Each structure stands twice: as structure tokens, then as C-alpha cells.
Amino acid sequence: MYVRGQLYLAGVIGASMSYIFNVLAFTGEFDVIRWSVFKALFLVVFAGFEKLIAWADSPKSD
């Protein structure tokens, strides 16, 4: 597996565990649909920040 894939997988696992524990602690209920939406939004934001960092670190092509 590529490093980028490992980072995405680790991020999703960590965020999912945090989400599940917090939802169970504060509401006592778990909804798979809300969890799936959270995972999807997390991946979109994760990918967006990766693109932003790549854009900010790219050398100027002047």
C-alpha cells in the first residue's frame, strides 16, 4: 500500500473511532448513516487540505 493510502486509512480510522466514542458518550445512540456521512465529509476535507498543502508548497514556475 502506498504511503498516501496508509495516511488516509489511518486518518479515517482515527476520526471514526473518535466520532463513535463521542457520539456514544454524549447521546448513547449510534447511527450508521450519520457515521457514513461523517466519514465521507472527513475524506473530502482531508483531500482538500492535502491539495491546499501541495499547492502552498509547490515552487513558483516563473
N, C-alpha and C positions, 0 to 999 in steps of 0.2 A: 504494500500500500504506500502511496506517495505521502510525503510529509504534510502537504496541504490537506489531504483527505483525513489523515490522522488528527490534525488540528481541528477540523470541522467535526469529526466524530467525538473528540474529547470535549469540545465546546457544547455540543448538543447533549451529551450525557451529563455533563456538569450542570448545565442550565435546567435540564429536565429533572434531575434529582432535587435541585433547589426549588423548582416550581412545585413539584409533588409534595415535598416536605412542608413547604409554606402553606399550600392550599389545605393539606390535611390538618395542619396545626391551627389554622385560623377559621376554617369552615367545617372541617370534619367530613367533607364530601369530596369525591374525586370524579371528574367528568372527562372522559377520553376525548370528546370533541374539542373542548376548551384546551386540553393539553396539546392536541394535534395542531390547533390554530397557533398556540404559543410556539411550538417547535417551528412551524412554517415562518412565522414572523421573525423568530430568532435567527433562522438561517438567512433570511433576506437582509436583516440588519447586519449580521456577521459578514456576509458577502459585500454589502455596501461599504462597510468600514475597511474591508480588505482592499477594495478598489480605490477608496479615498487615500489610504496609506500608500498604495502603489503609485497613485497619481502625484501625491505630495513628494515622494522620494525620487521620482523619475528625473533624470538630468534634463536640463534645458537643451532643446535641439535647435539652437540658433546658429 
